[in-house]
Amino acid sequence: MGKALAAGTQILVVLFAARVLAPDDANLLFSLLALSAILTAVASFGANGALVPFLYRHPDRILAILGLLLGGKMLVSLLGAVMIAWLGYAQNLPPLLIAWTAFSSALLFVDFIAESRGNADVDRISRIKFVVFGAGILLKIVFFYLSFTVLLLTLYAEWLVIWLFYFLPVWRTMPGQRLPGLGDIALLGKFLASSSWVWLSAVVSFGWTRAYFLILTADIGVGPANAYFVVVRLIEGFMLVPNTLAMRFFPDMVARQQAEDEAGLTELRRQFLRRAMQAALAIALAAPLMLAVLYGWGSGRPDHLVMSPLQALLVAFAAFVLIFRVALSREIILTGFLALSIISYLAGAIAGFSVYQLSGADDYEDALLGYAAFALASFVGPFLASPKRLHPFRHALFTILRPTPRASRKKGPSA
């Protein structure tokens, strides 16, 4: 519930902005979210989910490692905001506001710190998030009507409050931990080098989708570009569902792989793929319906769009592929060949922008075509790059797609 409320808060902010704010104000807010997301991806250092086993192996260095990571995130956020302002892409957004938003959103890695300390910490931080994000969304709704400036300042401010309430008790339970030293720097550097492929793939994925939004704003106008941004954030918000499924299946899949239990791993893989496909189908139906309701209400306004059947189909296709791709991401981790992740998103970015340009690059439908191409290429790319490594995944996928013949029932003797 804590994760659902955290993800849902950001979706509600985007949907509410699309309905309530003037197009230029909504575009300003979306530009801030886009630019800060790029900086957040850069400042993640690939050290989010991978932190769990790393900190578990070094429990006595948690505070020292966190100090180094926080310092790096602050520095990247500030330098990145200055670079954006210098390049002129900020659309009149103050650089310090970009840096503040990027740094605040980068603090969400506190989830993985809690996981590394055990279930008690996960439960405690979930309770904190439930209260903080619940109060935060109410405040944001008020700010929509009272102060746009304060709304921008509080977009990700909940994470600072969560850190405060989570780490004060943690700090008291870790007496005697010294400040980071050269050994900690070397230890962290070795870890970040091992997670560099994950980091690069996140930078490419977020960098393309957000940079694409900024390009669309210049090419096809504020209203259609805003509509594209809503599509992206809606689909990304729905990724909570397959990620939750992965939390249920993936640890057991890793354990079966380490035990060399191929039969058990294959069965778990099939179960996970079947559930992930069901979730992807449901979300593929839900996303266009939500967008139709959102923009259908604005049919009399020139800045709102009414979705055509083709546009709804493109949204449904992109949603299905990107939601189901979460299962492929877990398979890439199982193979240990993390370079497939960067190959996937690079292929998607190149295909998406190419299709957008070839289709004309002048309206909302072209933008959705590019996004659908991004989804398809990012899913197919790893299979083309390494078919042998992904053969078990492909085989399991074909198995669940192929109808299983029902066994004939033998009639027993009548009583």
Buried (B, 14 or more C-beta within 10 A) or exposed (E): EBBBBBBBBBBBBBBBBBBEBEBEBBBBBBBBBBBBBBBBBBBBBBBBBBBBEBBEEBEEBBBBBBBBBBEBBBEBBBBBBBEBBEEEBBBEBEBEBBBBBBBBBBBBBBBBBBBBBEEEBBEBBBEBBBBBBBEBBEBBBEBBEEEBEEBBBBBBBBBBBBBEBBBEEBEEEEEEEEEBEEEBEEBBEEBBEEBBBBBBBBBBBBBBBBBBBBBBBEBBBBBBBBBBBBBBBBBBBBBBBBBEBBEEBBEBBBEBBEEEEEEBBBBBBBBBBBBBBEBBBBBBEBBBBBBBEBBEEBEEEEBBBEBEEEBBBBBBBBBBBBBBBBBBBBBBBBBEBBBBBBBBBBBBBBBBBEBBEEBEBEBBBBBBBBBBBBBBBBBBBBBEBBEEBBEBBEEBBEBBEEEEEEEEEEEEEEE
